[in-house]
Amino acid sequence: MTTLGAANVDSVLEAIQQVVGPSSKEHPISLHEPDFTGTQAWAYVKECLDSGWVSTAGSWVSRFEEELCTFTGASHAVVVSNGTVALRLALHLVGVGYSDEVLLPPLSFVATANAVAHLGAFPHFVDVAPNALGMCPISLAARLETIAERREDILVNRETGRRIAAVLPVHVFGHPAEVDQLLAVSDSWGLPLVEDAAEALASWRGSTHCGLFGAVGTLSFNGNKLITTGGGGALLTNDADLAKRARHLSTTAKQPHPWAFDHDAIGWNDRLPNLNAALGVAQLEDLDRRLDAKRQLAQRYADAFADLEGVELVAEPTDCISNHWLVSLRFTAEDPRAVQAERLQLLERAHSVGLLLRPIWTPLHQLPIYEACPAGSLVVSENLAPRLVNLPSSPQLLDGCAA
Ligand SMILES: *Cc1c(COP(=O)(O)O)cnc(C)c1O
């Protein structure tokens, strides 16, 4: 395999510029930017302000939930204040608690591991699949085979003595992970599957929306996601009882009553405010147009990179529909040190002209906060991480492109 020379770093930069148009330090282009043009956002937010319904109750909250169900096919959606608390609540609802372990991939945003840690539980890292970005079903099965032991009713990590409580795959950059196979493995061990679908609204494996394979899945509506509510998140589930408990625990576990304050559990104040939900409805109404623009943008990148050596785009997995949230470039040279140097060169050159490319996250097991966590072999993740860099992917960039 070839290594990129300096001239090739130039060609990569030119290919990106050909797709996204001009940028400069004064007018930079970020990875993914919010956009409300052409939507009803102003009118809907004004309605909240005029009516005084700005907080955690109001009609936009239930309307946003209903429309999320309609779009994804979920029986239930519960909207909350961000994707991190959505995950923490989802994990709590499937029984993850203090001192448990949750199996998750190291290639994710830090929030995936943080949500586990917020419950007093421990991330336990399992490798990702070669040529895919999501957790590897074979590595998951092998890891459980190595460390898991059934003691009476609970599954224990025989190396740490702690209970193994859940499996938490991530749909990275909007590309569906192999959740059908991951579910088969987790089911065979009696483990609940929770999907971090924060980046995967409008991504499907077969005809099933991401987040609906396991017990519960979560979305994020942070400012850089496919659609945004400013800050926000959701739980998706087909389990009526789980949805009911999610709604209850996200609103301080208060028992319904016209005036009395009685709480039957230690709940959270996680509910999404009406103001944010109004933005969510306006963004959902614009979703098909955004998806179409993102698909076209991804195609333009594919065309621009078709003839370049030493780099390739991360492809939509087979039998899946990806939302193409972030377009990712992979450096293909064999030597990881060489690719790291090439990637650094590209990042420096791009940032100097206001093209704000970002490398994939530092693998979570390499962060000091999580380096002592249990882990299987992570060779695939460690080989992949230095190779990936994300390209500007906002749907509104399409308008700036030369056709
Ligand atoms: C964005 C994101 C989250 C967290 O969502 P917030 O709304 O920012 O709290 C969790 N996991 C992944 C993979 C994400 O990309």
The ligand as an SDF file (V2000), in Angstrom:
LIG
                    3D

 15 15  0  0  0  0  0  0  0  0999 V2000
  -23.3570   13.2460   20.8860 C   0  0  0  0  0  0  0  0  0  0  0  0
  -23.1420   11.8860   21.4340 C   0  0  0  0  0  0  0  0  0  0  0  0
  -23.5540   11.5210   22.7240 C   0  0  0  0  0  0  0  0  0  0  0  0
  -24.0320   12.4820   23.7520 C   0  0  0  0  0  0  0  0  0  0  0  0
  -25.0500   13.3110   23.3960 O   0  0  0  0  0  0  0  0  0  0  0  0
  -25.1840   14.7640   24.0850 P   0  0  0  0  0  0  0  0  0  0  0  0
  -26.5180   15.2010   23.5980 O   0  0  0  0  0  0  0  0  0  0  0  0
  -24.0640   15.6000   23.5580 O   0  0  0  0  0  0  0  0  0  0  0  0
  -25.1420   14.5750   25.5500 O   0  0  0  0  0  0  0  0  0  0  0  0
  -23.3990   10.2050   23.1130 C   0  0  0  0  0  0  0  0  0  0  0  0
  -22.8560    9.2930   22.3140 N   0  0  0  0  0  0  0  0  0  0  0  0
  -22.4300    9.6010   21.0730 C   0  0  0  0  0  0  0  0  0  0  0  0
  -21.8400    8.5290   20.2330 C   0  0  0  0  0  0  0  0  0  0  0  0
  -22.5330   10.9120   20.6090 C   0  0  0  0  0  0  0  0  0  0  0  0
  -22.0700   11.2190   19.3940 O   0  0  0  0  0  0  0  0  0  0  0  0
  1  2  1  0
  2  3  1  0
  2 14  2  0
  3  4  1  0
  3 10  2  0
  4  5  1  0
  5  6  1  0
  6  7  2  0
  6  8  1  0
  6  9  1  0
 10 11  1  0
 11 12  2  0
 12 13  1  0
 12 14  1  0
 14 15  1  0
M  END
$$$$
